[in-house]
Amino acid sequence: MKALWLEAGNLSIRDEVELPAIRNGEALIRVILAGICNTDLELVRGYYPFTGIPGHEFVGIIEEAPGCPEREGERVTGNINAVCHRCDMCQRGWPEHCRNRTVLGIAGRDGVFAEYTSLPLENLLTVPGKVSSARAVFAEPLAAALQVTEQVRISKKDRVMVVGSGKLGQLISESLLVQGIRADAVPRYPSQKSRLEELGINCLKEEDCAGASHDVVIEATGSRAGLEFALGLVRPRGTLVLKSTYKGRASCDFSRVVVDEITLIGSRCGPMEKALDLMSNNRIKPETAAKKIFPLEQAVEAFKHAARKGSGKILLRIPDSESLD
């Protein structure tokens, strides 16, 4: 099969990659559409030692499901963590932190920038018929955005700020809005500001942000500098939610964290079912954030495009002739 291959920080298209091995309880999935996110870009920069096929945002069709043939032909998306169900984290009910997990396109498992991928059947969620593939491909990042309110109780009266208005930041702002939470945003580029204002989200310039005055600040810049800026906006006893992953280490004034008793919360994957439900009911239409769709054959060029500042969401269409309805 054709696939995008990452090795030693270099991307290349390979035409004769073996089909994914289907492990017990897994399915072979023909990929229709896949999304490039900041984590994929950071993998190329060396955020995590990964060799193989990257990519974890997808929608596809189950081609083979040994032992469960009734699911063959389903259009699906999926949770990215494949877990053991035996370790202490799984037994505690936290499978997303399984000690033995593999993570689609990130750790120990080839991803979705290929004609085919594989995942456990238990990870796969059926995409409702009225949700287009162009929308369904956003299920995983939307779920990550929704995870913020799964972890933090945010009142409608709270002052909330989303720092970072890229791909994930926009989804976080939009997901808060549909839950009745109005959050300020700090876009850097005109295209970001235009889309956020169309959604009804209040946009501020960095220099207009009042220091240490927000109850909840969500940092989604994808950069080390974003952490320090975001921390400066949190009031005493406020909460800072961290969504960024990147190569290297960030630093901040931890003395202020202690003195002002600020709560730091790391936030990663989220509720896929809730994401699909919101999209099915047209409460969120994330496909409007997609800026360009490249065929798999041009995946290396697509990554270069996605790495440009303010580029917006870049998708890979696999194969190019597949309908996105």
Secondary structure, 3 states (H helix, E strand, C coil): CCEEEEECCEEEEECCCCCCCCCCCEEEEEEEEEEECHHHHHHHHCCCCCCECCCCEEEEEEEECCCCHHHCCCEEEECCEECCCCCHHHHCCCHHHCCCCEEECCEEECCCCECEEEEEHHHEEECCCCCCHHHHCCHHHHHHHHHHHHHCCCCCCCCEEEECCCHHHHHHHHHHHHCCCCEEECCCCHHHHHHHHHCCCCECCHHHCCCCCEEEEEECCCCHHHHHHHHCCEEEEEEEEECCCCCCCCCCCHHHHHHCCCEEEECCCCCHHHHHHHHHCCCCCHHHHEEEEEEHHHHHHHHHHHCCCCCCEEEEECCCCCCCC
